[in-house]
Amino acid sequence: MHPVVTWASRHGAPLHVHSHDDECFYVLDGTITVRCGDERFEAGPRAFVFLPRGIPHEWDVVGAGVATVLIIT
């Protein structure tokens, strides 16, 4: 998987869990919505998102836009 990804709206990831790896995003452009456990928030340009292993999480692009994100696992 390429570490820098551009997502269009409704092409994020459904609710899932990583059992062995933490996952992080650095948002380069656009805005994504993130759910991690019971927490929900938006992350825009220059935001760093940490998603710990073992916690259900999902994300998607806000509105009808696109977002470019660096994925770190």
Contacts in CASP RR format, 6 or more apart in sequence:
PFRMAT RR
TARGET T0000
AUTHOR 0000-0000-0000
METHOD contacts of the structure
MODEL  1
MHPVVTWASRHGAPLHVHSHDDECFYVLDGTITVRCGDERFEAGPRAFVF
LPRGIPHEWDVVGAGVATVLIIT
1 71 0 8 1.000
3 70 0 8 1.000
3 71 0 8 1.000
3 72 0 8 1.000
4 28 0 8 1.000
4 68 0 8 1.000
4 69 0 8 1.000
4 70 0 8 1.000
4 71 0 8 1.000
5 68 0 8 1.000
5 69 0 8 1.000
5 71 0 8 1.000
6 66 0 8 1.000
6 67 0 8 1.000
6 68 0 8 1.000
6 69 0 8 1.000
7 32 0 8 1.000
7 60 0 8 1.000
7 61 0 8 1.000
7 66 0 8 1.000
7 67 0 8 1.000
7 68 0 8 1.000
7 69 0 8 1.000
8 61 0 8 1.000
8 65 0 8 1.000
8 66 0 8 1.000
9 60 0 8 1.000
9 61 0 8 1.000
9 62 0 8 1.000
9 63 0 8 1.000
9 64 0 8 1.000
9 65 0 8 1.000
9 66 0 8 1.000
10 60 0 8 1.000
10 61 0 8 1.000
11 60 0 8 1.000
11 61 0 8 1.000
12 32 0 8 1.000
12 58 0 8 1.000
12 59 0 8 1.000
12 60 0 8 1.000
12 61 0 8 1.000
13 58 0 8 1.000
13 59 0 8 1.000
13 60 0 8 1.000
14 58 0 8 1.000
15 35 0 8 1.000
15 56 0 8 1.000
15 57 0 8 1.000
15 58 0 8 1.000
16 56 0 8 1.000
16 57 0 8 1.000
16 58 0 8 1.000
17 53 0 8 1.000
17 54 0 8 1.000
17 55 0 8 1.000
17 56 0 8 1.000
17 57 0 8 1.000
18 51 0 8 1.000
18 53 0 8 1.000
18 54 0 8 1.000
18 73 0 8 1.000
19 53 0 8 1.000
19 54 0 8 1.000
20 53 0 8 1.000
21 53 0 8 1.000
21 73 0 8 1.000
22 50 0 8 1.000
22 51 0 8 1.000
22 52 0 8 1.000
22 53 0 8 1.000
22 73 0 8 1.000
23 51 0 8 1.000
23 53 0 8 1.000
23 57 0 8 1.000
23 71 0 8 1.000
23 72 0 8 1.000
23 73 0 8 1.000
24 48 0 8 1.000
24 49 0 8 1.000
24 50 0 8 1.000
24 51 0 8 1.000
24 71 0 8 1.000
24 72 0 8 1.000
24 73 0 8 1.000
25 32 0 8 1.000
25 34 0 8 1.000
25 43 0 8 1.000
25 47 0 8 1.000
25 48 0 8 1.000
25 49 0 8 1.000
25 51 0 8 1.000
25 59 0 8 1.000
25 69 0 8 1.000
25 70 0 8 1.000
25 71 0 8 1.000
25 72 0 8 1.000
26 46 0 8 1.000
26 47 0 8 1.000
26 48 0 8 1.000
26 49 0 8 1.000
26 69 0 8 1.000
26 70 0 8 1.000
26 72 0 8 1.000
27 43 0 8 1.000
27 44 0 8 1.000
27 45 0 8 1.000
27 46 0 8 1.000
27 47 0 8 1.000
27 48 0 8 1.000
27 49 0 8 1.000
27 67 0 8 1.000
27 68 0 8 1.000
27 69 0 8 1.000
28 45 0 8 1.000
28 68 0 8 1.000
28 69 0 8 1.000
28 70 0 8 1.000
29 45 0 8 1.000
29 66 0 8 1.000
29 67 0 8 1.000
29 68 0 8 1.000
30 44 0 8 1.000
30 45 0 8 1.000
30 61 0 8 1.000
30 62 0 8 1.000
30 65 0 8 1.000
30 66 0 8 1.000
30 67 0 8 1.000
30 68 0 8 1.000
31 42 0 8 1.000
31 43 0 8 1.000
31 44 0 8 1.000
31 45 0 8 1.000
31 61 0 8 1.000
31 62 0 8 1.000
31 67 0 8 1.000
32 42 0 8 1.000
32 43 0 8 1.000
32 44 0 8 1.000
32 49 0 8 1.000
32 59 0 8 1.000
32 60 0 8 1.000
32 61 0 8 1.000
32 62 0 8 1.000
32 67 0 8 1.000
32 69 0 8 1.000
33 40 0 8 1.000
33 41 0 8 1.000
33 42 0 8 1.000
33 43 0 8 1.000
33 59 0 8 1.000
33 60 0 8 1.000
33 61 0 8 1.000
33 62 0 8 1.000
34 40 0 8 1.000
34 41 0 8 1.000
34 42 0 8 1.000
34 43 0 8 1.000
34 49 0 8 1.000
34 51 0 8 1.000
34 57 0 8 1.000
34 58 0 8 1.000
34 59 0 8 1.000
35 56 0 8 1.000
35 57 0 8 1.000
35 58 0 8 1.000
35 59 0 8 1.000
36 51 0 8 1.000
36 52 0 8 1.000
36 55 0 8 1.000
36 56 0 8 1.000
36 57 0 8 1.000
37 55 0 8 1.000
37 56 0 8 1.000
37 57 0 8 1.000
42 62 0 8 1.000
43 49 0 8 1.000
44 67 0 8 1.000
49 59 0 8 1.000
51 57 0 8 1.000
61 67 0 8 1.000
END
